[in-house]
Structures are given as C-alpha cells and as structure tokens.
C-alpha cells in the first residue's frame, strides 16, 4: 500500500463522526478496529464484519483492504499521540520537534499494543510501518516535517532540510520496531532523546 488517500472509515473517524447505536457505520467499523488493536488482538476482516453485522463487501467499501485499515488504525493512534504530545509540550520550548520526537519514540517503545502487533503480524508489520513509500510512514514523515517547519517559523534554524531530519528521526524510532520492541536489543529512550538532540542541533 503506497497511497496516503483516506478511506471513508478514517475520514469519518478523524472528523469525529458519532457512532450510531442503531446501525453499523464506517466510523463504527474503524472504532472497532482500533479497539482490537488496543487490546493487542489481530485485526481480522471476517471477524470485524461479523462484529458489526455487515457483509465483508460493505466493510471493504468503508475501510479499504486489510492493509489499508491497519495502516489507518496505526496512523490514527500515532496522530492522537502526536497531538497529545504537542498539547503537553511547553509552547516556549524550541524546537518542540526535539521533545515530541523523543517522547513519541518512548511511547512507541513502551506500547503493549505495538508489541502485540509486531508479534501478530511479523514481517508484514514491519513492511506496513517502515517501507519508505508506505501509507503510514508517509503520513508520519509529513507530520514531523510540519513540526520542524513550525519550529523554523518560530526561530529554529534546522541544520538540514526538514525532510532529512524527519526521515532520520523516524529511522531512529524504527530500530525499536525492527527488534520487536525488546528493550535489551534497542537503545534506551534516553539514548534516542540524545541522538535526536544531536540531529536537530542548529
């Protein structure tokens, strides 16, 4: 999956569509998929369709194929985390991308849902998360680029292009994923924070 186009389910979810109590909706399908992910369970399209009481053809029309749905769920979880980190970061801190990048890696490294996803999906998980042209990584890249550009507007002078810095921060985070999130096989979040600080030095 190389497109970053949004499915109906993701679009409705990000728009805050209300979940109907009387009939299944695209937003409800997406909410259920996120619930399964958070519980550390495998997202299975047949089970999801049964849970909602809809035909699989309807589910696929709402969510796209399984890879797209998983990518959209991963992005929704990541966007929620990034938005919360931005809200929690002192607005006087520049560059904020240094704090947010390090904290994001720390959250991912400690996420039981991410660890379960890596176990459940194996190599497929790494492909969905780390292939440079994948939907998820493309969206994450754009989000970090925008953070760095926002910092630049507030006086930060990036030592390299926002694109290169964003890609480097993401690549550092991917070390946690390639090693299955195992603490002994990865740099500590504190080391990640120091590495990001070196990358972002003016």
ZAKOLDREN-430294 format. One line per 10 residues: number of its first residue (from 1); for each residue x, y, z of N, C-alpha, C. Coordinates in pm, 1 decimal, padded with zeros to 6 digits, always signed. Example, Ala and Ser with C-alpha at 12.3 -4.5 7.8 and 13.67 -1.06 7.14 Angstrom:
# ZAKOLDREN-430294
1 = +01319.0,-00569.0,+00780.0,+01230.0,-00450.0,+00780.0,+01320.0,-00330.0,+00780.0 ~ +01285.0,-00225.0,+00708.0,+01367.0,-00106.0,+00714.0,+01290.0,+00003.0,+00787.0
This chain:
# ZAKOLDREN-430294
1 = +00084.7,-00118.6,+00000.0,+00000.0,+00000.0,+00000.0,+00088.3,+00123.7,+00000.0 ~ +00081.9,+00203.3,-00105.5,+00168.3,+00319.1,-00116.0,+00091.3,+00450.1,-00117.8 ~ -00040.4,+00444.2,-00127.1,-00119.5,+00566.7,-00130.9,-00149.1,+00615.2,+00009.5 ~ -00160.1,+00747.6,+00024.9,-00196.7,+00802.8,+00155.3,-00339.8,+00852.4,+00154.7 ~ -00417.9,+00816.9,+00051.1,-00558.3,+00855.6,+00044.9,-00633.6,+00795.3,+00162.6 ~ -00727.7,+00871.2,+00216.4,-00800.6,+00825.2,+00333.9,-00922.5,+00744.1,+00293.1 ~ -00947.8,+00636.2,+00367.6,-01069.1,+00558.5,+00349.1,-01186.9,+00635.3,+00407.7 ~ -01307.6,+00593.2,+00373.3,-01426.8,+00652.7,+00432.8,-01424.2,+00637.6,+00583.9 ~ -01380.2,+00521.3,+00630.8,-01377.9,+00495.9,+00775.3,-01284.2,+00591.6,+00847.2 ~ -01161.6,+00610.4,+00793.4,-01066.6,+00701.0,+00857.6,-01116.8,+00844.2,+00850.2
11 = -01168.7,+00885.3,+00736.3,-01217.8,+01022.5,+00721.0,-01326.7,+01053.4,+00823.0 ~ -01420.3,+00959.9,+00838.4,-01528.8,+00981.4,+00935.1,-01475.2,+00982.5,+01077.6 ~ -01380.3,+00893.8,+01105.3,-01325.5,+00886.8,+01240.8,-01251.5,+01015.3,+01276.5 ~ -01167.1,+01064.7,+01184.6,-01091.2,+01186.8,+01211.7,-01181.8,+01309.1,+01218.8 ~ -01295.6,+01301.3,+01151.4,-01390.8,+01412.6,+01155.2,-01478.2,+01409.0,+01280.3 ~ -01462.1,+01302.1,+01360.2,-01538.6,+01291.9,+01484.4,-01681.6,+01247.3,+01464.6 ~ -01704.7,+01166.9,+01360.9,-01840.8,+01119.3,+01334.6,-01893.4,+01041.6,+01455.0 ~ -02018.0,+01068.6,+01489.5,-02080.0,+00999.5,+01602.1,-02106.3,+00853.9,+01564.8 ~ -02093.5,+00766.3,+01664.1,-02120.9,+00624.7,+01641.2,-02269.3,+00599.4,+01662.5 ~ -02334.2,+00544.3,+01560.7,-02477.2,+00516.2,+01570.4,-02502.1,+00399.1,+01664.1
21 = -02606.6,+00408.4,+01742.1,-02643.8,+00297.9,+01831.0,-02746.0,+00206.4,+01765.3 ~ -02792.4,+00242.2,+01645.6,-02897.4,+00163.1,+01581.4,-02851.4,+00093.0,+01453.9 ~ -02741.0,+00136.3,+01396.3,-02694.9,+00072.3,+01273.0,-02543.8,+00084.1,+01262.3 ~ -02479.8,-00011.9,+01195.7,-02335.7,-00005.3,+01177.9,-02297.3,+00105.0,+01079.5 ~ -02183.2,+00167.1,+01103.0,-02134.3,+00274.4,+01016.5,-01986.0,+00254.4,+00990.3 ~ -01934.5,+00330.5,+00894.5,-01791.3,+00325.7,+00867.1,-01711.2,+00368.3,+00989.9 ~ -01759.7,+00471.4,+01060.1,-01690.6,+00517.3,+01181.1,-01689.9,+00409.4,+01288.3 ~ -01800.8,+00335.0,+01299.4,-01807.8,+00226.8,+01397.7,-01711.8,+00114.6,+01362.6 ~ -01697.3,+00086.1,+01233.6,-01602.7,-00016.8,+01189.9,-01461.1,+00022.7,+01227.9 ~ -01428.9,+00148.7,+01208.5,-01294.8,+00196.4,+01241.2,-01271.0,+00195.2,+01391.8
31 = -01372.8,+00235.8,+01466.9,-01360.6,+00234.9,+01612.8,-01338.1,+00093.1,+01665.2 ~ -01407.0,-00003.5,+01607.3,-01390.1,-00142.6,+01649.8,-01250.8,-00193.5,+01614.6 ~ -01200.0,-00156.5,+01497.8,-01064.7,-00197.7,+01459.3,-00962.1,-00138.6,+01555.6 ~ -00979.5,-00014.4,+01594.2,-00887.3,+00047.5,+01690.9,-00896.4,-00021.1,+01827.2 ~ -01016.3,-00061.9,+01864.5,-01034.1,-00133.0,+01991.2,-00957.5,-00265.4,+01989.7 ~ -00967.9,-00338.9,+01879.0,-00895.2,-00465.7,+01866.8,-00745.2,-00442.3,+01874.4 ~ -00697.3,-00338.8,+01806.9,-00555.2,-00306.3,+01811.0,-00510.8,-00275.1,+01953.6 ~ -00587.7,-00192.1,+02022.6,-00552.2,-00153.2,+02159.4,-00550.1,-00273.2,+02253.5 ~ -00633.8,-00372.2,+02225.5,-00639.1,-00493.0,+02307.8,-00527.1,-00591.9,+02273.2 ~ -00450.1,-00560.3,+02170.0,-00342.3,-00649.8,+02127.9,-00390.4,-00767.2,+02046.1
41 = -00510.8,-00755.8,+01989.4,-00567.2,-00863.7,+01910.0,-00547.7,-00837.2,+01760.9 ~ -00544.8,-00943.5,+01683.6,-00524.9,-00932.4,+01540.1,-00651.7,-00876.0,+01474.7 ~ -00633.2,-00780.4,+01385.4,-00747.1,-00725.6,+01312.6,-00781.2,-00819.6,+01198.2 ~ -00894.2,-00886.6,+01210.9,-00938.9,-00984.4,+01113.2,-01065.8,-00931.2,+01046.7 ~ -01064.5,-00922.9,+00914.4,-01176.2,-00861.1,+00843.7,-01305.2,-00940.1,+00859.4 ~ -01297.9,-01073.1,+00856.2,-01418.8,-01154.1,+00871.9,-01478.9,-01133.3,+01010.0 ~ -01393.9,-01134.4,+01113.2,-01443.2,-01112.6,+01249.0,-01501.4,-00972.7,+01263.1 ~ -01436.0,-00874.9,+01204.1,-01482.7,-00737.6,+01214.3,-01618.9,-00721.3,+01148.0 ~ -01635.2,-00782.2,+01031.9,-01765.3,-00776.0,+00963.9,-01873.2,-00842.7,+01047.9 ~ -01840.3,-00957.9,+01108.1,-01936.9,-01027.7,+01193.9,-01972.3,-00943.3,+01316.4
51 = -01869.7,-00881.0,+01377.4,-01894.1,-00796.6,+01494.8,-01992.9,-00684.5,+01463.0 ~ -01982.0,-00630.7,+01341.7,-02066.3,-00518.2,+01302.7,-02200.0,-00562.3,+01244.0 ~ -02204.8,-00689.1,+01202.4,-02325.9,-00738.7,+01139.5,-02343.9,-00689.1,+00997.6 ~ -02231.1,-00675.0,+00924.5,-02237.4,-00629.3,+00785.7,-02165.5,-00729.8,+00696.9 ~ -02191.6,-00722.4,+00567.6,-02121.4,-00806.9,+00471.4,-01978.1,-00757.9,+00456.0 ~ -01888.6,-00850.3,+00424.4,-01750.0,-00809.8,+00406.5,-01732.9,-00709.9,+00291.9 ~ -01817.0,-00720.8,+00190.3,-01807.9,-00623.6,+00080.7,-01837.1,-00481.8,+00130.2 ~ -01931.5,-00469.9,+00222.7,-01961.8,-00338.8,+00281.8,-01843.8,-00289.5,+00364.4 ~ -01786.4,-00379.1,+00443.8,-01671.6,-00341.8,+00526.4,-01555.9,-00293.4,+00439.7 ~ -01525.8,-00367.5,+00333.6,-01415.7,-00328.0,+00245.7,-01444.2,-00194.8,+00177.5
61 = -01569.7,-00168.1,+00144.8,-01603.6,-00039.8,+00084.6,-01576.8,+00074.4,+00182.6 ~ -01602.6,+00048.7,+00310.4,-01580.5,+00150.7,+00411.8,-01432.5,+00170.4,+00443.8 ~ -01358.8,+00060.8,+00454.5,-01223.9,+00067.0,+00512.1,-01111.6,+00045.8,+00411.7 ~ -01143.8,+00000.1,+00290.9,-01036.8,-00046.5,+00204.2,-00995.5,-00185.7,+00247.2 ~ -00886.4,-00237.7,+00188.7,-00843.7,-00373.0,+00223.9,-00779.7,-00376.3,+00362.1 ~ -00740.5,-00493.0,+00405.3,-00689.2,-00508.4,+00542.0,-00564.5,-00424.8,+00566.1 ~ -00474.2,-00421.8,+00468.5,-00353.0,-00341.3,+00485.6,-00387.3,-00194.2,+00504.3 ~ -00482.3,-00145.3,+00426.7,-00519.6,-00004.5,+00441.4,-00582.0,+00021.2,+00577.1 ~ -00669.5,-00069.3,+00621.3,-00732.7,-00049.9,+00751.2,-00628.2,-00048.6,+00862.5 ~ -00535.8,-00142.9,+00859.0,-00431.9,-00146.3,+00962.3,-00348.2,-00019.2,+00957.6
71 = -00310.0,+00022.4,+00837.4,-00230.2,+00144.8,+00823.7,-00305.6,+00265.4,+00878.2 ~ -00436.0,+00271.1,+00851.1,-00517.7,+00381.6,+00900.6,-00529.3,+00378.2,+01052.7 ~ -00543.9,+00258.1,+01108.7,-00550.1,+00245.5,+01254.6,-00418.2,+00290.3,+01317.0 ~ -00307.5,+00244.5,+01260.9,-00176.2,+00285.1,+01311.2,-00160.5,+00436.8,+01306.6 ~ -00204.9,+00495.6,+01196.4,-00191.3,+00640.2,+01184.4,-00282.4,+00713.1,+01283.3 ~ -00404.2,+00666.8,+01301.7,-00494.6,+00730.9,+01396.5,-00436.4,+00727.3,+01538.2 ~ -00378.0,+00611.5,+01574.8,-00315.5,+00600.3,+01706.6,-00197.4,+00696.5,+01717.8 ~ -00116.4,+00703.5,+01612.4,+00001.6,+00790.2,+01614.2,-00037.3,+00937.1,+01616.0 ~ -00137.2,+00973.1,+01536.5,-00180.0,+01112.9,+01532.8,-00234.4,+01156.3,+01667.4 ~ -00309.2,+01069.3,+01732.2,-00360.5,+01101.9,+01865.4,-00245.4,+01125.1,+01962.6
81 = -00143.4,+01040.0,+01954.1,-00026.9,+01055.3,+02042.0,+00047.2,+01184.3,+02012.1 ~ +00071.9,+01212.7,+01884.3,+00143.2,+01334.8,+01846.3,+00066.1,+01459.3,+01888.7 ~ -00064.8,+01458.8,+01868.5,-00146.6,+01573.9,+01907.4,-00140.5,+01595.7,+02058.5 ~ -00144.2,+01485.7,+02134.9,-00139.0,+01498.3,+02280.4,-00002.3,+01547.3,+02325.2 ~ +00103.6,+01495.6,+02262.9,+00238.5,+01540.6,+02297.9,+00256.7,+01688.6,+02267.5 ~ +00202.9,+01732.3,+02154.7,+00212.6,+01874.1,+02119.8,+00137.1,+01959.5,+02220.9 ~ +00019.6,+01913.7,+02262.1,-00059.8,+01988.0,+02360.4,+00010.2,+01993.7,+02495.5 ~ +00087.0,+01889.0,+02528.3,+00153.0,+01881.5,+02658.5,+00289.0,+01950.8,+02660.7 ~ +00341.2,+01986.6,+02545.2,+00475.4,+02045.9,+02538.1,+00469.1,+02195.8,+02563.4 ~ +00557.3,+02244.1,+02647.1,+00565.8,+02386.9,+02676.9,+00581.6,+02464.5,+02546.7
91 = +00490.1,+02556.2,+02515.8,+00498.9,+02630.2,+02390.1,+00624.9,+02715.5,+02378.8 ~ +00691.1,+02738.6,+02492.2,+00814.5,+02816.8,+02488.2,+00935.8,+02736.5,+02446.9 ~ +00921.2,+02605.2,+02438.5,+01032.3,+02518.2,+02400.7,+01048.9,+02520.7,+02248.8 ~ +01170.2,+02551.6,+02203.9,+01201.5,+02548.1,+02060.9,+01337.7,+02481.7,+02045.3 ~ +01350.3,+02375.5,+01962.1,+01242.8,+02320.9,+01879.3,+01156.5,+02219.8,+01955.4 ~ +01027.2,+02231.1,+01939.1,+00936.7,+02134.9,+02001.6,+00953.7,+01995.7,+01940.6 ~ +00998.7,+01990.3,+01814.3,+01013.1,+01860.1,+01748.5,+01113.9,+01771.4,+01820.9 ~ +01209.6,+01831.5,+01891.3,+01307.6,+01751.8,+01966.6,+01239.2,+01678.7,+02081.6 ~ +01154.9,+01748.6,+02154.4,+01083.6,+01689.0,+02266.9,+00981.3,+01587.7,+02217.2 ~ +00904.2,+01628.4,+02117.3,+00796.2,+01542.6,+02069.0,+00851.9,+01417.4,+02002.3
101 = +00958.6,+01431.3,+01922.4,+01018.4,+01315.1,+01858.0,+01067.0,+01212.6,+01958.9 ~ +01136.5,+01259.9,+02062.4,+01189.0,+01169.2,+02164.4,+01076.6,+01103.9,+02243.8 ~ +00976.1,+01182.9,+02280.5,+00866.0,+01127.8,+02358.8,+00784.9,+01028.1,+02275.6 ~ +00769.5,+01055.9,+02146.7,+00695.0,+00964.6,+02060.2,+00763.8,+00829.0,+02055.2 ~ +00895.1,+00828.5,+02039.8,+00970.1,+00702.5,+02039.1,+00952.7,+00630.1,+02172.1 ~ +00954.1,+00705.1,+02281.9,+00936.5,+00644.5,+02414.1,+00799.4,+00579.3,+02426.4 ~ +00695.8,+00646.9,+02375.5,+00559.9,+00592.2,+02380.9,+00551.3,+00464.9,+02298.3 ~ +00605.6,+00468.3,+02175.7,+00601.1,+00351.1,+02088.7,+00677.5,+00234.9,+02151.0 ~ +00795.2,+00264.3,+02206.0,+00877.9,+00158.9,+02265.3,+00809.5,+00091.6,+02383.1 ~ +00722.8,+00166.9,+02452.9,+00657.3,+00110.6,+02570.0,+00515.8,+00063.1,+02546.5
111 = +00471.7,+00064.0,+02422.2,+00332.8,+00031.2,+02392.5,+00310.8,-00119.3,+02382.7 ~ +00226.9,-00173.1,+02469.2,+00195.6,-00316.2,+02463.0,+00118.4,-00348.7,+02335.5 ~ +00037.3,-00254.1,+02286.5,-00037.5,-00277.0,+02163.0,+00056.3,-00289.7,+02044.1 ~ +00159.0,-00206.3,+02039.5,+00257.8,-00213.7,+01930.9,+00335.2,-00344.1,+01939.3 ~ +00374.8,-00384.3,+02059.1,+00447.7,-00510.9,+02075.4,+00361.2,-00627.7,+02027.5 ~ +00232.6,-00626.1,+02062.9,+00142.7,-00733.1,+02019.7,+00125.7,-00731.6,+01868.1 ~ +00116.4,-00612.9,+01810.6,+00103.6,-00600.4,+01665.7,+00225.1,-00659.9,+01595.8 ~ +00344.5,-00632.4,+01646.3,+00466.4,-00687.7,+01586.6,+00468.2,-00839.7,+01597.7 ~ +00421.7,-00893.6,+01711.4,+00416.1,-01039.1,+01728.1,+00312.5,-01100.5,+01634.2 ~ +00195.7,-01037.8,+01626.5,+00086.1,-01093.7,+01547.8,+00112.7,-01091.4,+01398.6
121 = +00176.4,-00985.5,+01351.6,+00190.3,-00964.0,+01208.0,+00329.3,-00993.7,+01153.5 ~ +00429.6,-00999.6,+01242.1,+00564.6,-01033.7,+01197.7,+00618.3,-00938.9,+01091.6 ~ +00672.2,-00995.2,+00983.5,+00733.6,-00915.8,+00878.6,+00634.5,-00819.2,+00814.7 ~ +00507.8,-00859.7,+00808.4,+00408.2,-00771.0,+00749.5,+00397.4,-00640.8,+00827.1 ~ +00408.1,-00648.8,+00958.3,+00401.4,-00528.5,+01041.1,+00514.1,-00432.3,+01005.2 ~ +00635.5,-00486.0,+00990.4,+00749.7,-00401.0,+00957.1,+00731.4,-00334.8,+00821.3 ~ +00676.6,-00408.7,+00726.2,+00653.8,-00350.9,+00594.1,+00553.9,-00235.6,+00601.3 ~ +00445.0,-00255.4,+00674.4,+00343.5,-00151.4,+00684.9,+00395.5,-00028.3,+00757.8 ~ +00486.7,-00050.0,+00852.5,+00536.1,+00060.2,+00934.4,+00657.5,+00131.4,+00876.0 ~ +00743.8,+00059.7,+00808.2,+00876.2,+00115.1,+00778.8,+00911.6,+00131.6,+00631.1
131 = +00839.3,+00070.4,+00538.5,+00870.9,+00092.0,+00396.4,+00854.8,+00240.9,+00365.3 ~ +00955.4,+00304.6,+00305.6,+00951.9,+00450.0,+00286.2,+00828.3,+00502.3,+00214.2 ~ +00771.4,+00422.7,+00122.4,+00654.5,+00468.7,+00047.5,+00522.0,+00421.2,+00108.3 ~ +00527.6,+00357.8,+00225.2,+00404.7,+00306.9,+00285.0,+00314.5,+00421.4,+00330.4 ~ +00186.5,+00392.5,+00337.6,+00089.2,+00492.6,+00381.5,+00126.4,+00548.9,+00517.7 ~ +00155.6,+00460.1,+00612.5,+00183.1,+00505.1,+00749.2,+00307.1,+00593.2,+00755.9 ~ +00417.2,+00545.4,+00698.3,+00542.1,+00621.5,+00710.2,+00532.9,+00754.9,+00636.8 ~ +00463.2,+00756.9,+00524.4,+00445.5,+00881.6,+00450.5,+00372.4,+00984.9,+00535.4 ~ +00268.3,+00940.6,+00605.1,+00193.1,+01032.3,+00690.6,+00276.1,+01079.6,+00809.9 ~ +00350.0,+00987.6,+00870.0,+00433.3,+01024.9,+00983.7,+00542.6,+01122.4,+00940.7
141 = +00603.9,+01097.7,+00825.6,+00703.7,+01190.1,+00771.5,+00645.6,+01329.2,+00757.2 ~ +00527.7,+01338.7,+00697.0,+00467.0,+01469.2,+00674.7,+00437.8,+01539.9,+00806.4 ~ +00393.0,+01465.4,+00906.3,+00363.5,+01525.7,+01036.1,+00489.8,+01583.0,+01100.1 ~ +00601.2,+01509.7,+01092.3,+00726.2,+01558.3,+01151.3,+00782.8,+01675.5,+01071.9 ~ +00771.9,+01669.8,+00940.3,+00816.3,+01782.3,+00857.6,+00741.5,+01909.0,+00897.9 ~ +00611.5,+01896.7,+00917.1,+00531.5,+02012.5,+00955.9,+00571.3,+02064.6,+01093.5 ~ +00606.2,+01974.3,+01186.2,+00653.6,+02017.4,+01317.9,+00784.4,+02096.3,+01306.5 ~ +00876.6,+02045.2,+01225.7,+01005.7,+02112.1,+01208.9,+00986.6,+02247.2,+01140.5 ~ +00901.6,+02251.5,+01039.6,+00874.3,+02378.7,+00970.5,+00807.5,+02477.6,+01066.1 ~ +00721.5,+02428.5,+01152.1,+00656.8,+02515.2,+01251.8,+00761.1,+02573.2,+01346.3
151 = +00856.6,+02489.7,+01388.5,+00964.4,+02538.5,+01474.0,+01049.3,+02642.8,+01401.7 ~ +01074.4,+02619.6,+01271.8,+01155.0,+02714.7,+01194.7,+01087.4,+02850.8,+01187.2 ~ +00955.7,+02851.7,+01179.5,+00881.0,+02977.5,+01176.6,+00892.2,+03051.6,+01309.3 ~ +00927.3,+02977.6,+01415.2,+00938.5,+03037.4,+01548.9,+01084.1,+03064.1,+01586.7 ~ +01174.8,+03059.4,+01487.9,+01313.2,+03098.6,+01513.4,+01416.3,+02988.0,+01510.9 ~ +01372.9,+02861.3,+01504.9,+01467.4,+02749.5,+01498.4,+01532.9,+02745.6,+01360.7 ~ +01662.8,+02716.0,+01359.3,+01737.1,+02707.6,+01233.1,+01782.4,+02563.5,+01212.4 ~ +01706.8,+02484.8,+01136.8,+01741.1,+02343.3,+01117.4,+01876.5,+02328.6,+01048.8 ~ +01959.4,+02233.2,+01094.7,+02090.9,+02213.6,+01032.6,+02082.8,+02146.5,+00896.9 ~ +01970.6,+02081.7,+00868.9,+01947.9,+02016.4,+00740.3,+01802.9,+02039.7,+00700.4
161 = +01763.8,+01987.6,+00585.4,+01626.4,+02005.3,+00540.0,+01529.4,+01935.7,+00635.4 ~ +01408.6,+01988.7,+00651.6,+01309.5,+01921.2,+00735.1,+01285.3,+01777.2,+00692.1 ~ +01292.3,+01751.2,+00560.6,+01270.0,+01615.8,+00510.5,+01375.8,+01519.7,+00561.5 ~ +01503.0,+01560.9,+00556.8,+01611.3,+01474.0,+00602.4,+01604.9,+01453.4,+00753.0 ~ +01575.6,+01558.5,+00827.0,+01567.9,+01546.8,+00971.9,+01451.9,+01456.2,+01013.8 ~ +01337.5,+01474.5,+00948.9,+01221.4,+01390.8,+00980.9,+01250.5,+01244.6,+00950.9 ~ +01311.4,+01218.5,+00836.2,+01343.7,+01081.0,+00798.4,+01442.6,+01019.8,+00898.1 ~ +01538.9,+01097.4,+00945.3,+01639.4,+01046.6,+01039.7,+01576.4,+01013.9,+01174.8 ~ +01485.4,+01098.9,+01220.6,+01417.5,+01073.7,+01348.0,+01333.4,+00947.0,+01338.6 ~ +01261.3,+00932.3,+01228.4,+01178.4,+00812.9,+01210.4,+01266.0,+00688.4,+01202.6
171 = +01377.0,+00696.8,+01130.8,+01467.3,+00581.6,+01118.3,+01520.7,+00539.2,+01254.3 ~ +01549.1,+00635.6,+01340.0,+01593.3,+00603.2,+01475.4,+01484.4,+00528.4,+01550.6 ~ +01361.0,+00575.3,+01538.3,+01249.9,+00507.5,+01603.9,+01227.4,+00367.6,+01551.2 ~ +01256.7,+00346.6,+01424.0,+01234.2,+00215.8,+01363.3,+01326.9,+00108.1,+01418.0 ~ +01434.9,+00146.0,+01481.7,+01521.1,+00046.1,+01545.9,+01444.7,-00030.9,+01652.9 ~ +01353.5,+00037.2,+01720.6,+01272.6,-00030.1,+01822.0,+01179.3,-00132.1,+01757.0 ~ +01129.9,-00099.4,+01638.6,+01037.7,-00188.5,+01569.7,+01109.6,-00309.3,+01511.2 ~ +01224.2,-00286.6,+01450.1,+01297.1,-00396.7,+01387.2,+01340.4,-00502.1,+01488.8 ~ +01359.8,-00459.1,+01612.2,+01398.4,-00553.3,+01717.0,+01279.2,-00595.6,+01801.9 ~ +01160.9,-00578.8,+01746.4,+01040.9,-00625.4,+01815.6,+01010.4,-00552.4,+01943.9
181 = +01069.5,-00433.6,+01960.1,+01044.1,-00357.3,+02081.0,+01114.8,-00408.5,+02204.3 ~ +01202.3,-00509.0,+02188.9,+01270.4,-00565.5,+02304.7,+01370.5,-00465.8,+02362.7 ~ +01360.1,-00433.2,+02491.6,+01447.8,-00332.2,+02550.0,+01596.0,-00366.0,+02538.3 ~ +01632.9,-00493.0,+02554.7,+01774.7,-00529.6,+02552.6,+01836.2,-00518.2,+02413.7 ~ +01753.6,-00514.3,+02310.8,+01804.1,-00509.6,+02173.5,+01798.0,-00368.9,+02114.5 ~ +01757.7,-00273.1,+02194.4,+01738.1,-00137.6,+02143.3,+01810.1,-00034.5,+02228.6 ~ +01837.7,+00082.9,+02168.7,+01885.1,+00192.8,+02252.3,+01774.7,+00233.8,+02348.1 ~ +01809.1,+00285.1,+02462.6,+01706.8,+00329.8,+02556.3,+01639.9,+00455.1,+02500.8 ~ +01518.9,+00485.0,+02547.2,+01456.2,+00611.4,+02505.7,+01542.8,+00732.6,+02538.5 ~ +01619.4,+00723.8,+02647.3,+01708.4,+00834.4,+02682.1,+01816.3,+00852.2,+02576.1
191 = +01870.7,+00740.2,+02524.0,+01969.2,+00749.3,+02416.3,+01905.8,+00805.8,+02290.1 ~ +01781.3,+00766.4,+02265.0,+01710.5,+00820.2,+02148.7,+01694.8,+00970.6,+02160.9 ~ +01663.6,+01016.0,+02280.8,+01648.6,+01159.5,+02303.4,+01779.9,+01232.9,+02277.0 ~ +01890.9,+01176.5,+02322.2,+02021.4,+01239.4,+02298.3,+02055.2,+01240.3,+02149.9 ~ +02022.7,+01129.6,+02080.7,+02051.4,+01121.9,+01937.0,+01969.2,+01224.1,+01860.5 ~ +01843.2,+01240.9,+01897.5,+01757.4,+01340.1,+01830.7,+01809.9,+01480.6,+01856.7 ~ +01855.5,+01506.6,+01978.6,+01912.5,+01637.4,+02009.7,+02033.5,+01667.4,+01920.5 ~ +02116.2,+01565.5,+01894.7,+02231.4,+01584.4,+01805.8,+02184.9,+01611.3,+01662.8 ~ +02082.6,+01539.3,+01618.0,+02032.1,+01559.1,+01481.9,+01979.0,+01699.6,+01461.0 ~ +01912.6,+01751.8,+01563.0,+01841.8,+01878.4,+01549.2,+01922.6,+01999.4,+01592.5
201 = +02048.7,+01979.0,+01627.5,+02128.9,+02092.8,+01670.5,+02138.5,+02195.6,+01557.7 ~ +02139.4,+02319.6,+01594.0,+02145.1,+02427.8,+01493.7,+02288.2,+02443.7,+01442.4
